[in-house]
Amino acid sequence: MVGLVCTDGVVLGVEKLVLSKLLVKGSNKSIQTVDMHVGIATAGFMADGIHIVNRAREEAQSWRNFYKCPITAQVTDYYI
C-alpha cells in the first residue's frame, strides 16, 4: 500500500492480490470510500479493514448530522 500527498490531494495505491476462483468478484477491495472526499487504503486482514472502514463511515455520518458539513480530513506526520 502506498499513499502520496500532493498539493492537489492524495493518491492511494495498493497491490492487487492473486484472485482465488472461490472469491466473490469485488469482495476484496483494498481502497474504499468513507465519505465523498475521504478514502481509506487497507492492508492485512480484510475483516479488520472492513471494520475500520465501517467505523470511519459511522464517524463521518455522525459528524455530518451534528455539524451539518462534511467531516474534515487532515494529513499529519506520525513518528514512531
C-alpha positions in Angstrom: 0.0 0.0 0.0 1.3 3.5 -0.9 -0.1 6.9 -0.2 1.3 10.0 -1.9 0.4 13.5 -0.6 0.3 16.2 -3.4 -0.7 19.8 -3.5 -4.0 18.9 -5.2 -4.9 15.9 -3.0 -3.8 12.4 -2.1 -3.1 9.3 -4.3 -3.7 5.9 -2.9 -2.3 2.7 -4.4 -2.4 -1.0 -3.4 -1.0 -4.2 -4.8 -3.6 -6.4 -6.5 -3.9 -9.7 -4.8 -4.0 -13.0 -6.6 -7.6 -13.9 -7.0 -9.0 -17.2 -6.0 -11.7 -18.9 -8.0 -13.7 -19.2 -4.8 -13.6 -15.5 -4.1 -16.7 -13.4 -5.0 -15.6 -10.8 -7.5 -15.3 -7.3 -6.0 -15.4 -8.5 -2.4 -11.7 -7.9 -1.6 -11.3 -4.2 -2.3 -8.4 -2.6 -0.5 -9.3 1.0 -1.3 -12.7 2.1 -0.1 -14.7 5.4 0.3 -15.6 6.7 3.7 -17.3 10.0 2.6 -17.5 11.8 -0.7 -14.0 13.3 -0.2 -12.4 10.7 2.2 -11.0 7.3 1.3 -9.0 4.6 3.1 -6.5 2.1 1.8 -6.1 -1.0 4.0 -3.6 -3.8 4.2 -3.7 -7.0 6.2 -6.7 -9.0 7.2 -9.8 -7.9 5.1 -12.2 -8.3 8.1 -10.1 -5.8 10.1 -10.0 -3.4 7.2 -13.8 -3.6 6.7 -14.4 -3.0 10.4 -12.2 0.1 10.3 -13.9 1.5 7.2 -17.4 0.9 8.7 -16.4 2.7 11.9 -15.0 5.6 9.8 -18.2 5.8 7.8 -20.2 5.9 11.1 -18.0 8.7 12.4 -18.3 10.7 9.1 -22.1 10.3 9.2 -22.3 11.4 12.8 -20.1 14.4 12.1 -22.3 15.4 9.1 -25.5 15.1 11.2 -24.1 17.1 14.1 -22.2 19.8 12.3 -24.2 19.9 9.0 -21.0 19.8 6.9 -18.6 17.1 5.7 -16.0 15.7 8.1 -12.6 17.3 7.8 -9.6 15.3 6.8 -6.1 16.3 7.9 -2.9 14.6 7.0 -0.4 14.6 9.8 3.1 13.0 10.2 3.5 10.5 13.0 6.9 9.3 14.1 7.0 6.0 16.0 
